Amino acid sequence: MIYNIDDKIPFSKLIMFSLQLVLSVFVATVLIANICGVAVSGALVGAGLSTLVYLLITKFKSPMFVSSSGAFVAPVMAALAAGGYTAVAIGGLVTCLVYTIFGLIFTKVPVEKIYKIFPHALIGAVTVVIGVNLMPFILSYV
């Protein structure tokens, strides 16, 4: 299912997409919070607030739910061990700044040029590595 931002999505497909997105993102948010040892309620509030900010910035043109990322498990665990929640908060702020800078760059650079630097194979490989590294946590999560 590929739609452009200005396309009108059929209501039945929109409902299915919304359900799939909420279920997958909810599970990811809860799983990552449990792996990192932080409060699930805080992770859910953070996901909700960041989603609202994202929707306001995009003027509700991009249906997205912002969630936790498995890519941040190792840095959060290291920050918790090194400096506690203060270190995690500082790391989160730095991450927000870096994401903002890259977001501004990516709005000015055509997608084709981005894929020359970050080809599809690289993006897929990084995603697989993150998933494989999270597999041991899933076995102990049950």
N, CA, C and O atoms as a GROMACS GRO file, in nm:
protein
  568
    1MET      N    1   0.085  -0.117   0.000
    1MET     CA    2   0.000   0.000   0.000
    1MET      C    3   0.089   0.123   0.000
    1MET      O    4   0.151   0.155   0.102
    2ILE      N    5   0.096   0.191  -0.110
    2ILE     CA    6   0.179   0.312  -0.123
    2ILE      C    7   0.090   0.428  -0.163
    2ILE      O    8   0.024   0.424  -0.267
    3TYR      N    9   0.091   0.530  -0.080
    3TYR     CA   10   0.012   0.650  -0.107
    3TYR      C   11   0.100   0.772  -0.089
    3TYR      O   12   0.193   0.772  -0.008
    4ASN      N   13   0.070   0.875  -0.163
    4ASN     CA   14   0.137   1.003  -0.143
    4ASN      C   15   0.066   1.079  -0.032
    4ASN      O   16  -0.045   1.042   0.008
    5ILE      N   17   0.128   1.184   0.016
    5ILE     CA   18   0.072   1.259   0.128
    5ILE      C   19  -0.064   1.318   0.093
    5ILE      O   20  -0.151   1.324   0.179
    6ASP      N   21  -0.083   1.362  -0.030
    6ASP     CA   22  -0.208   1.427  -0.068
    6ASP      C   23  -0.317   1.330  -0.115
    6ASP      O   24  -0.428   1.373  -0.145
    7ASP      N   25  -0.285   1.199  -0.123
    7ASP     CA   26  -0.384   1.101  -0.168
    7ASP      C   27  -0.491   1.078  -0.063
    7ASP      O   28  -0.466   1.090   0.057
    8LYS      N   29  -0.609   1.046  -0.108
    8LYS     CA   30  -0.721   1.012  -0.018
    8LYS      C   31  -0.721   0.860  -0.002
    8LYS      O   32  -0.747   0.787  -0.097
    9ILE      N   33  -0.693   0.814   0.119
    9ILE     CA   34  -0.687   0.671   0.146
    9ILE      C   35  -0.828   0.620   0.176
    9ILE      O   36  -0.901   0.683   0.252
   10PRO      N   37  -0.867   0.506   0.116
   10PRO     CA   38  -0.998   0.449   0.147
   10PRO      C   39  -1.010   0.421   0.297
   10PRO      O   40  -0.915   0.375   0.360
   11PHE      N   41  -1.127   0.448   0.353
   11PHE     CA   42  -1.148   0.438   0.497
   11PHE      C   43  -1.116   0.298   0.551
   11PHE      O   44  -1.057   0.286   0.658
   12SER      N   45  -1.154   0.194   0.478
   12SER     CA   46  -1.128   0.057   0.526
   12SER      C   47  -0.978   0.030   0.538
   12SER      O   48  -0.934  -0.033   0.634
   13LYS      N   49  -0.901   0.076   0.441
   13LYS     CA   50  -0.756   0.058   0.449
   13LYS      C   51  -0.694   0.147   0.557
   13LYS      O   52  -0.595   0.109   0.620
   14LEU      N   53  -0.751   0.263   0.577
   14LEU     CA   54  -0.702   0.353   0.681
   14LEU      C   55  -0.722   0.292   0.820
   14LEU      O   56  -0.634   0.304   0.906
   15ILE      N   57  -0.834   0.228   0.841
   15ILE     CA   58  -0.862   0.162   0.970
   15ILE      C   59  -0.762   0.049   0.993
   15ILE      O   60  -0.708   0.036   1.102
   16MET      N   61  -0.739  -0.034   0.892
   16MET     CA   62  -0.645  -0.145   0.905
   16MET      C   63  -0.502  -0.095   0.929
   16MET      O   64  -0.430  -0.149   1.013
   17PHE      N   65  -0.463   0.010   0.856
   17PHE     CA   66  -0.330   0.068   0.876
   17PHE      C   67  -0.316   0.122   1.018
   17PHE      O   68  -0.213   0.101   1.082
   18SER      N   69  -0.418   0.192   1.066
   18SER     CA   70  -0.414   0.250   1.200
   18SER      C   71  -0.403   0.141   1.306
   18SER      O   72  -0.325   0.154   1.400
   19LEU      N   73  -0.481   0.036   1.291
   19LEU     CA   74  -0.478  -0.074   1.387
   19LEU      C   75  -0.341  -0.142   1.388
   19LEU      O   76  -0.286  -0.169   1.495
   20GLN      N   77  -0.288  -0.169   1.270
   20GLN     CA   78  -0.156  -0.232   1.260
   20GLN      C   79  -0.049  -0.143   1.322
   20GLN      O   80   0.038  -0.192   1.395
   21LEU      N   81  -0.054  -0.015   1.295
   21LEU     CA   82   0.046   0.079   1.345
   21LEU      C   83   0.040   0.088   1.497
   21LEU      O   84   0.143   0.082   1.564
   22VAL      N   85  -0.080   0.104   1.552
   22VAL     CA   86  -0.092   0.117   1.697
   22VAL      C   87  -0.047  -0.010   1.768
   22VAL      O   88   0.024  -0.002   1.868
   23LEU      N   89  -0.087  -0.126   1.718
   23LEU     CA   90  -0.048  -0.251   1.784
   23LEU      C   91   0.104  -0.273   1.779
   23LEU      O   92   0.164  -0.309   1.880
   24SER      N   93   0.164  -0.252   1.664
   24SER     CA   94   0.308  -0.274   1.653
   24SER      C   95   0.386  -0.172   1.734
   24SER      O   96   0.486  -0.206   1.799
   25VAL      N   97   0.344  -0.048   1.732
   25VAL     CA   98   0.416   0.057   1.804
   25VAL      C   99   0.397   0.042   1.955
   25VAL      O  100   0.491   0.065   2.032
   26PHE      N  101   0.277   0.005   1.998
   26PHE     CA  102   0.253  -0.016   2.141
   26PHE      C  103   0.344  -0.127   2.193
   26PHE      O  104   0.409  -0.111   2.297
   27VAL      N  105   0.349  -0.238   2.123
   27VAL     CA  106   0.433  -0.351   2.164
   27VAL      C  107   0.579  -0.309   2.167
   27VAL      O  108   0.652  -0.342   2.261
   28ALA      N  109   0.623  -0.237   2.064
   28ALA     CA  110   0.763  -0.192   2.060
   28ALA      C  111   0.794  -0.098   2.176
   28ALA      O  112   0.899  -0.110   2.239
   29THR      N  113   0.705  -0.007   2.204
   29THR     CA  114   0.728   0.089   2.313
   29THR      C  115   0.738   0.018   2.447
   29THR      O  116   0.828   0.048   2.526
   30VAL      N  117   0.648  -0.074   2.474
   30VAL     CA  118   0.649  -0.147   2.600
   30VAL      C  119   0.772  -0.237   2.609
   30VAL      O  120   0.836  -0.242   2.714
   31LEU      N  121   0.806  -0.306   2.501
   31LEU     CA  122   0.922  -0.395   2.501
   31LEU      C  123   1.051  -0.318   2.526
   31LEU      O  124   1.131  -0.359   2.610
   32ILE      N  125   1.072  -0.210   2.456
   32ILE     CA  126   1.195  -0.132   2.471
   32ILE      C  127   1.204  -0.073   2.611
   32ILE      O  128   1.312  -0.071   2.671
   33ALA      N  129   1.092  -0.025   2.665
   33ALA     CA  130   1.093   0.029   2.802
   33ALA      C  131   1.131  -0.080   2.902
   33ALA      O  132   1.209  -0.055   2.994
   34ASN      N  133   1.076  -0.200   2.886
   34ASN     CA  134   1.108  -0.310   2.978
   34ASN      C  135   1.254  -0.353   2.964
   34ASN      O  136   1.319  -0.381   3.065
   35ILE      N  137   1.305  -0.358   2.843
   35ILE     CA  138   1.445  -0.396   2.822
   35ILE      C  139   1.538  -0.295   2.890
   35ILE      O  140   1.636  -0.333   2.954
   36CYS      N  141   1.506  -0.167   2.876
   36CYS     CA  142   1.591  -0.062   2.932
   36CYS      C  143   1.568  -0.041   3.081
   36CYS      O  144   1.646   0.028   3.147
   37GLY      N  145   1.463  -0.101   3.135
   37GLY     CA  146   1.437  -0.088   3.277
   37GLY      C  147   1.379   0.047   3.317
   37GLY      O  148   1.396   0.092   3.431
   38VAL      N  149   1.310   0.112   3.226
   38VAL     CA  150   1.246   0.240   3.257
   38VAL      C  151   1.095   0.218   3.265
   38VAL      O  152   1.044   0.116   3.220
   39ALA      N  153   1.026   0.314   3.324
   39ALA     CA  154   0.882   0.301   3.343
   39ALA      C  155   0.808   0.298   3.209
   39ALA      O  156   0.831   0.382   3.122
   40VAL      N  157   0.722   0.200   3.193
   40VAL     CA  158   0.642   0.189   3.071
   40VAL      C  159   0.552   0.310   3.055
   40VAL      O  160   0.532   0.359   2.944
   41SER      N  161   0.497   0.358   3.166
   41SER     CA  162   0.409   0.475   3.159
   41SER      C  163   0.483   0.596   3.104
   41SER      O  164   0.427   0.672   3.025
   42GLY      N  165   0.607   0.615   3.145
   42GLY     CA  166   0.687   0.727   3.093
   42GLY      C  167   0.714   0.712   2.944
   42GLY      O  168   0.711   0.810   2.869
   43ALA      N  169   0.741   0.589   2.902
   43ALA     CA  170   0.767   0.564   2.759
   43ALA      C  171   0.641   0.591   2.677
   43ALA      O  172   0.648   0.649   2.569
   44LEU      N  173   0.526   0.550   2.729
   44LEU     CA  174   0.400   0.573   2.656
   44LEU      C  175   0.365   0.722   2.650
   44LEU      O  176   0.320   0.770   2.547
   45VAL      N  177   0.386   0.793   2.761
   45VAL     CA  178   0.361   0.938   2.760
   45VAL      C  179   0.456   1.007   2.663
   45VAL      O  180   0.414   1.094   2.586
   46GLY      N  181   0.583   0.968   2.666
   46GLY     CA  182   0.680   1.026   2.573
   46GLY      C  183   0.644   0.998   2.429
   46GLY      O  184   0.655   1.087   2.344
   47ALA      N  185   0.601   0.876   2.399
   47ALA     CA  186   0.559   0.841   2.264
   47ALA      C  187   0.438   0.923   2.221
   47ALA      O  188   0.430   0.972   2.108
   48GLY      N  189   0.343   0.937   2.312
   48GLY     CA  190   0.223   1.014   2.281
   48GLY      C  191   0.253   1.162   2.256
   48GLY      O  192   0.204   1.220   2.159
   49LEU      N  193   0.333   1.221   2.344
   49LEU     CA  194   0.368   1.363   2.327
   49LEU      C  195   0.450   1.386   2.200
   49LEU      O  196   0.426   1.483   2.127
   50SER      N  197   0.545   1.299   2.174
   50SER     CA  198   0.626   1.316   2.054
   50SER      C  199   0.543   1.297   1.928
   50SER      O  200   0.567   1.361   1.826
   51THR      N  201   0.444   1.208   1.935
   51THR     CA  202   0.354   1.190   1.821
   51THR      C  203   0.272   1.318   1.797
   51THR      O  204   0.256   1.360   1.682
   52LEU      N  205   0.221   1.378   1.903
   52LEU     CA  206   0.146   1.503   1.888
   52LEU      C  207   0.232   1.615   1.829
   52LEU      O  208   0.186   1.690   1.743
   53VAL      N  209   0.356   1.625   1.876
   53VAL     CA  210   0.448   1.727   1.821
   53VAL      C  211   0.473   1.700   1.673
   53VAL      O  212   0.469   1.793   1.592
   54TYR      N  213   0.498   1.573   1.638
   54TYR     CA  214   0.521   1.537   1.498
   54TYR      C  215   0.401   1.572   1.411
   54TYR      O  216   0.416   1.629   1.303
   55LEU      N  217   0.282   1.539   1.460
   55LEU     CA  218   0.161   1.568   1.382
   55LEU      C  219   0.140   1.719   1.366
   55LEU      O  220   0.098   1.764   1.259
   56LEU      N  221   0.169   1.796   1.468
   56LEU     CA  222   0.157   1.942   1.457
   56LEU      C  223   0.257   1.998   1.358
   56LEU      O  224   0.223   2.087   1.279
   57ILE      N  225   0.381   1.948   1.362
   57ILE     CA  226   0.484   1.997   1.269
   57ILE      C  227   0.446   1.966   1.125
   57ILE      O  228   0.465   2.049   1.036
   58THR      N  229   0.394   1.845   1.101
   58THR     CA  230   0.358   1.804   0.965
   58THR      C  231   0.217   1.847   0.926
   58THR      O  232   0.168   1.812   0.818
   59LYS      N  233   0.151   1.922   1.014
   59LYS     CA  234   0.015   1.972   0.990
   59LYS      C  235  -0.082   1.856   0.962
   59LYS      O  236  -0.172   1.868   0.879
   60PHE      N  237  -0.062   1.746   1.032
   60PHE     CA  238  -0.148   1.627   1.024
   60PHE      C  239  -0.153   1.567   0.883
   60PHE      O  240  -0.249   1.498   0.850
   61LYS      N  241  -0.051   1.592   0.800
   61LYS     CA  242  -0.048   1.536   0.665
   61LYS      C  243   0.020   1.399   0.661
   61LYS      O  244   0.005   1.326   0.563
   62SER      N  245   0.093   1.364   0.764
   62SER     CA  246   0.166   1.238   0.766
   62SER      C  247   0.120   1.156   0.886
   62SER      O  248   0.156   1.188   1.000
   63PRO      N  249   0.040   1.051   0.863
   63PRO     CA  250  -0.011   0.972   0.975
   63PRO      C  251   0.099   0.884   1.034
   63PRO      O  252   0.137   0.783   0.975
   64MET      N  253   0.150   0.921   1.148
   64MET     CA  254   0.261   0.848   1.207
   64MET      C  255   0.245   0.847   1.358
   64MET      O  256   0.197   0.943   1.417
   65PHE      N  257   0.287   0.737   1.419
   65PHE     CA  258   0.293   0.727   1.565
   65PHE      C  259   0.440   0.710   1.600
   65PHE      O  260   0.503   0.613   1.555
   66VAL      N  261   0.494   0.798   1.677
   66VAL     CA  262   0.636   0.794   1.713
   66VAL      C  263   0.652   0.703   1.834
   66VAL      O  264   0.578   0.715   1.932
   67SER      N  265   0.749   0.613   1.827
   67SER     CA  266   0.767   0.515   1.932
   67SER      C  267   0.914   0.503   1.970
   67SER      O  268   0.999   0.576   1.918
   68SER      N  269   0.941   0.411   2.061
   68SER     CA  270   1.079   0.381   2.099
   68SER      C  271   1.147   0.306   1.986
   68SER      O  272   1.082   0.242   1.903
   69SER      N  273   1.278   0.316   1.982
   69SER     CA  274   1.354   0.248   1.878
   69SER      C  275   1.453   0.150   1.941
   69SER      O  276   1.521   0.183   2.038
   70GLY      N  277   1.459   0.032   1.885
   70GLY     CA  278   1.556  -0.067   1.931
   70GLY      C  279   1.699  -0.020   1.912
   70GLY      O  280   1.790  -0.072   1.978
   71ALA      N  281   1.720   0.076   1.824
   71ALA     CA  282   1.854   0.127   1.800
   71ALA      C  283   1.910   0.200   1.922
   71ALA      O  284   2.031   0.218   1.934
   72PHE      N  285   1.821   0.242   2.012
   72PHE     CA  286   1.866   0.318   2.128
   72PHE      C  287   1.880   0.236   2.255
   72PHE      O  288   1.909   0.291   2.361
   73VAL      N  289   1.861   0.105   2.247
   73VAL     CA  290   1.871   0.022   2.367
   73VAL      C  291   2.011   0.028   2.426
   73VAL      O  292   2.026   0.056   2.545
   74ALA      N  293   2.113   0.003   2.346
   74ALA     CA  294   2.250   0.003   2.398
   74ALA      C  295   2.292   0.140   2.453
   74ALA      O  296   2.348   0.146   2.562
   75PRO      N  297   2.266   0.251   2.381
   75PRO     CA  298   2.303   0.380   2.439
   75PRO      C  299   2.228   0.413   2.568
   75PRO      O  300   2.286   0.471   2.660
   76VAL      N  301   2.101   0.378   2.576
   76VAL     CA  302   2.024   0.405   2.699
   76VAL      C  303   2.078   0.322   2.814
   76VAL      O  304   2.094   0.372   2.926
   77MET      N  305   2.107   0.195   2.789
   77MET     CA  306   2.161   0.110   2.895
   77MET      C  307   2.296   0.162   2.942
   77MET      O  308   2.324   0.163   3.062
   78ALA      N  309   2.381   0.205   2.848
   78ALA     CA  310   2.512   0.260   2.885
   78ALA      C  311   2.496   0.390   2.963
   78ALA      O  312   2.568   0.413   3.061
   79ALA      N  313   2.403   0.476   2.921
   79ALA     CA  314   2.381   0.603   2.991
   79ALA      C  315   2.326   0.579   3.132
   79ALA      O  316   2.366   0.647   3.226
   80LEU      N  317   2.235   0.483   3.144
   80LEU     CA  318   2.182   0.451   3.277
   80LEU      C  319   2.293   0.402   3.370
   80LEU      O  320   2.297   0.439   3.487
   81ALA      N  321   2.382   0.319   3.316
   81ALA     CA  322   2.492   0.266   3.398
   81ALA      C  323   2.593   0.375   3.433
   81ALA      O  324   2.648   0.375   3.542
   82ALA      N  325   2.617   0.467   3.341
   82ALA     CA  326   2.720   0.569   3.362
   82ALA      C  327   2.671   0.686   3.447
   82ALA      O  328   2.744   0.735   3.534
   83GLY      N  329   2.548   0.732   3.422
   83GLY     CA  330   2.506   0.853   3.491
   83GLY      C  331   2.361   0.856   3.531
   83GLY      O  332   2.311   0.961   3.573
   84GLY      N  333   2.292   0.746   3.520
   84GLY     CA  334   2.152   0.740   3.560
   84GLY      C  335   2.059   0.812   3.464
   84GLY      O  336   2.091   0.832   3.347
   85TYR      N  337   1.944   0.852   3.517
   85TYR     CA  338   1.840   0.914   3.434
   85TYR      C  339   1.883   1.051   3.380
   85TYR      O  340   1.837   1.093   3.274
   86THR      N  341   1.971   1.120   3.452
   86THR     CA  342   2.021   1.249   3.402
   86THR      C  343   2.098   1.229   3.273
   86THR      O  344   2.082   1.306   3.178
   87ALA      N  345   2.182   1.128   3.269
   87ALA     CA  346   2.260   1.099   3.148
   87ALA      C  347   2.167   1.061   3.032
   87ALA      O  348   2.191   1.099   2.918
   88VAL      N  349   2.062   0.986   3.063
   88VAL     CA  350   1.966   0.947   2.958
   88VAL      C  351   1.894   1.071   2.905
   88VAL      O  352   1.873   1.084   2.784
   89ALA      N  353   1.856   1.162   2.994
   89ALA     CA  354   1.788   1.285   2.952
   89ALA      C  355   1.878   1.372   2.864
   89ALA      O  356   1.834   1.425   2.763
   90ILE      N  357   2.004   1.386   2.903
   90ILE     CA  358   2.098   1.464   2.823
   90ILE      C  359   2.119   1.397   2.687
   90ILE      O  360   2.121   1.464   2.584
   91GLY      N  361   2.134   1.265   2.688
   91GLY     CA  362   2.148   1.192   2.561
   91GLY      C  363   2.025   1.208   2.473
   91GLY      O  364   2.037   1.220   2.351
   92GLY      N  365   1.907   1.209   2.534
   92GLY     CA  366   1.784   1.230   2.457
   92GLY      C  367   1.779   1.368   2.393
   92GLY      O  368   1.737   1.381   2.278
   93LEU      N  369   1.821   1.469   2.467
   93LEU     CA  370   1.823   1.605   2.411
   93LEU      C  371   1.923   1.617   2.295
   93LEU      O  372   1.894   1.679   2.193
   94VAL      N  373   2.040   1.557   2.313
   94VAL     CA  374   2.139   1.559   2.205
   94VAL      C  375   2.085   1.486   2.083
   94VAL      O  376   2.103   1.531   1.970
   95THR      N  377   2.019   1.373   2.106
   95THR     CA  378   1.960   1.298   1.996
   95THR      C  379   1.855   1.381   1.923
   95THR      O  380   1.848   1.378   1.800
   96CYS      N  381   1.773   1.454   1.998
   96CYS     CA  382   1.672   1.542   1.936
   96CYS      C  383   1.739   1.646   1.846
   96CYS      O  384   1.691   1.673   1.736
   97LEU      N  385   1.847   1.704   1.894
   97LEU     CA  386   1.918   1.804   1.813
   97LEU      C  387   1.976   1.743   1.685
   97LEU      O  388   1.965   1.801   1.577
   98VAL      N  389   2.037   1.625   1.699
   98VAL     CA  390   2.094   1.557   1.581
   98VAL      C  391   1.983   1.521   1.482
   98VAL      O  392   1.999   1.541   1.362
   99TYR      N  393   1.872   1.468   1.531
   99TYR     CA  394   1.759   1.435   1.444
   99TYR      C  395   1.706   1.559   1.374
   99TYR      O  396   1.671   1.553   1.256
  100THR      N  397   1.699   1.670   1.446
  100THR     CA  398   1.650   1.795   1.386
  100THR      C  399   1.743   1.841   1.274
  100THR      O  400   1.697   1.882   1.168
  101ILE      N  401   1.872   1.833   1.298
  101ILE     CA  402   1.970   1.874   1.195
  101ILE      C  403   1.956   1.785   1.072
  101ILE      O  404   1.950   1.835   0.959
  102PHE      N  405   1.951   1.653   1.093
  102PHE     CA  406   1.935   1.562   0.979
  102PHE      C  407   1.799   1.583   0.910
  102PHE      O  408   1.790   1.576   0.788
  103GLY      N  409   1.696   1.608   0.988
  103GLY     CA  410   1.564   1.635   0.929
  103GLY      C  411   1.566   1.756   0.839
  103GLY      O  412   1.509   1.754   0.730
  104LEU      N  413   1.632   1.862   0.883
  104LEU     CA  414   1.644   1.983   0.801
  104LEU      C  415   1.726   1.956   0.674
  104LEU      O  416   1.692   2.005   0.566
  105ILE      N  417   1.833   1.879   0.689
  105ILE     CA  418   1.914   1.844   0.570
  105ILE      C  419   1.830   1.762   0.472
  105ILE      O  420   1.832   1.789   0.352
  106PHE      N  421   1.757   1.663   0.523
  106PHE     CA  422   1.681   1.574   0.435
  106PHE      C  423   1.563   1.645   0.368
  106PHE      O  424   1.515   1.598   0.266
  107THR      N  425   1.516   1.756   0.425
  107THR     CA  426   1.410   1.830   0.357
  107THR      C  427   1.463   1.908   0.238
  107THR      O  428   1.386   1.946   0.149
  108LYS      N  429   1.593   1.934   0.236
  108LYS     CA  430   1.653   2.012   0.128
  108LYS      C  431   1.721   1.925   0.021
  108LYS      O  432   1.744   1.971  -0.090
  109VAL      N  433   1.752   1.801   0.056
  109VAL     CA  434   1.825   1.711  -0.035
  109VAL      C  435   1.726   1.612  -0.097
  109VAL      O  436   1.645   1.553  -0.025
  110PRO      N  437   1.732   1.594  -0.229
  110PRO     CA  438   1.642   1.496  -0.293
  110PRO      C  439   1.667   1.354  -0.242
  110PRO      O  440   1.780   1.318  -0.208
  111VAL      N  441   1.562   1.274  -0.239
  111VAL     CA  442   1.570   1.138  -0.188
  111VAL      C  443   1.673   1.055  -0.264
  111VAL      O  444   1.742   0.972  -0.205
  112GLU      N  445   1.684   1.076  -0.394
  112GLU     CA  446   1.779   0.998  -0.474
  112GLU      C  447   1.922   1.018  -0.426
  112GLU      O  448   2.002   0.924  -0.425
  113LYS      N  449   1.955   1.140  -0.386
  113LYS     CA  450   2.091   1.167  -0.335
  113LYS      C  451   2.113   1.104  -0.198
  113LYS      O  452   2.223   1.060  -0.166
  114ILE      N  453   2.008   1.098  -0.118
  114ILE     CA  454   2.019   1.034   0.013
  114ILE      C  455   2.046   0.885  -0.005
  114ILE      O  456   2.128   0.828   0.067
  115TYR      N  457   1.977   0.822  -0.101
  115TYR     CA  458   1.998   0.679  -0.124
  115TYR      C  459   2.136   0.649  -0.183
  115TYR      O  460   2.180   0.534  -0.177
  116LYS      N  461   2.203   0.747  -0.239
  116LYS     CA  462   2.341   0.726  -0.284
  116LYS      C  463   2.434   0.715  -0.164
  116LYS      O  464   2.532   0.641  -0.168
  117ILE      N  465   2.404   0.789  -0.057
  117ILE     CA  466   2.486   0.784   0.064
  117ILE      C  467   2.442   0.669   0.153
  117ILE      O  468   2.526   0.596   0.207
  118PHE      N  469   2.311   0.653   0.169
  118PHE     CA  470   2.253   0.545   0.249
  118PHE      C  471   2.169   0.455   0.159
  118PHE      O  472   2.047   0.471   0.154
  119PRO      N  473   2.231   0.360   0.087
  119PRO     CA  474   2.155   0.275  -0.005
  119PRO      C  475   2.056   0.185   0.070
  119PRO      O  476   2.070   0.161   0.190
  120HIS      N  477   1.957   0.137  -0.004
  120HIS     CA  478   1.853   0.051   0.054
  120HIS      C  479   1.914  -0.069   0.126
  120HIS      O  480   1.868  -0.107   0.234
  121ALA      N  481   2.019  -0.128   0.068
  121ALA     CA  482   2.082  -0.245   0.130
  121ALA      C  483   2.141  -0.211   0.266
  121ALA      O  484   2.133  -0.292   0.359
  122LEU      N  485   2.200  -0.094   0.280
  122LEU     CA  486   2.257  -0.052   0.407
  122LEU      C  487   2.147  -0.030   0.511
  122LEU      O  488   2.160  -0.073   0.626
  123ILE      N  489   2.041   0.036   0.472
  123ILE     CA  490   1.929   0.062   0.564
  123ILE      C  491   1.870  -0.072   0.609
  123ILE      O  492   1.841  -0.089   0.728
  124GLY      N  493   1.851  -0.164   0.516
  124GLY     CA  494   1.797  -0.295   0.551
  124GLY      C  495   1.890  -0.373   0.642
  124GLY      O  496   1.845  -0.437   0.737
  125ALA      N  497   2.020  -0.368   0.614
  125ALA     CA  498   2.117  -0.440   0.697
  125ALA      C  499   2.119  -0.387   0.840
  125ALA      O  500   2.126  -0.465   0.935
  126VAL      N  501   2.114  -0.257   0.856
  126VAL     CA  502   2.113  -0.198   0.990
  126VAL      C  503   1.986  -0.240   1.065
  126VAL      O  504   1.992  -0.271   1.184
  127THR      N  505   1.874  -0.240   0.996
  127THR     CA  506   1.748  -0.282   1.058
  127THR      C  507   1.757  -0.428   1.104
  127THR      O  508   1.710  -0.460   1.213
  128VAL      N  509   1.814  -0.514   1.022
  128VAL     CA  510   1.829  -0.655   1.057
  128VAL      C  511   1.920  -0.671   1.179
  128VAL      O  512   1.890  -0.749   1.269
  129VAL      N  513   2.032  -0.599   1.182
  129VAL     CA  514   2.125  -0.608   1.295
  129VAL      C  515   2.055  -0.566   1.425
  129VAL      O  516   2.074  -0.630   1.528
  130ILE      N  517   1.977  -0.460   1.419
  130ILE     CA  518   1.904  -0.416   1.539
  130ILE      C  519   1.808  -0.526   1.584
  130ILE      O  520   1.802  -0.558   1.703
  131GLY      N  521   1.734  -0.584   1.491
  131GLY     CA  522   1.639  -0.690   1.525
  131GLY      C  523   1.707  -0.813   1.583
  131GLY      O  524   1.660  -0.870   1.681
  132VAL      N  525   1.818  -0.854   1.522
  132VAL     CA  526   1.891  -0.972   1.571
  132VAL      C  527   1.946  -0.946   1.711
  132VAL      O  528   1.943  -1.036   1.795
  133ASN      N  529   1.994  -0.826   1.737
  133ASN     CA  530   2.047  -0.795   1.870
  133ASN      C  531   1.938  -0.791   1.977
  133ASN      O  532   1.968  -0.809   2.095
  134LEU      N  533   1.814  -0.767   1.938
  134LEU     CA  534   1.703  -0.765   2.034
  134LEU      C  535   1.643  -0.903   2.059
  134LEU      O  536   1.565  -0.920   2.153
  135MET      N  537   1.678  -1.002   1.977
  135MET     CA  538   1.619  -1.135   1.991
  135MET      C  539   1.640  -1.198   2.128
  135MET      O  540   1.545  -1.256   2.181
  136PRO      N  541   1.757  -1.190   2.189
  136PRO     CA  542   1.772  -1.252   2.323
  136PRO      C  543   1.678  -1.193   2.428
  136PRO      O  544   1.637  -1.263   2.520
  137PHE      N  545   1.645  -1.066   2.417
  137PHE     CA  546   1.554  -1.004   2.512
  137PHE      C  547   1.413  -1.059   2.500
  137PHE      O  548   1.342  -1.070   2.600
  138ILE      N  549   1.374  -1.095   2.380
  138ILE     CA  550   1.239  -1.146   2.358
  138ILE      C  551   1.221  -1.281   2.429
  138ILE      O  552   1.115  -1.308   2.484
  139LEU      N  553   1.324  -1.364   2.427
  139LEU     CA  554   1.315  -1.494   2.493
  139LEU      C  555   1.296  -1.479   2.644
  139LEU      O  556   1.226  -1.559   2.706
  140SER      N  557   1.359  -1.378   2.703
  140SER     CA  558   1.347  -1.359   2.849
  140SER      C  559   1.226  -1.273   2.883
  140SER      O  560   1.195  -1.256   3.001
  141TYR      N  561   1.157  -1.220   2.784
  141TYR     CA  562   1.045  -1.130   2.808
  141TYR      C  563   0.916  -1.204   2.842
  141TYR      O  564   0.827  -1.147   2.905
  142VAL      N  565   0.905  -1.327   2.800
  142VAL     CA  566   0.782  -1.404   2.820
  142VAL      C  567   0.762  -1.445   2.960
  142VAL      O  568   0.662  -1.510   2.992
   0.00000   0.00000   0.00000
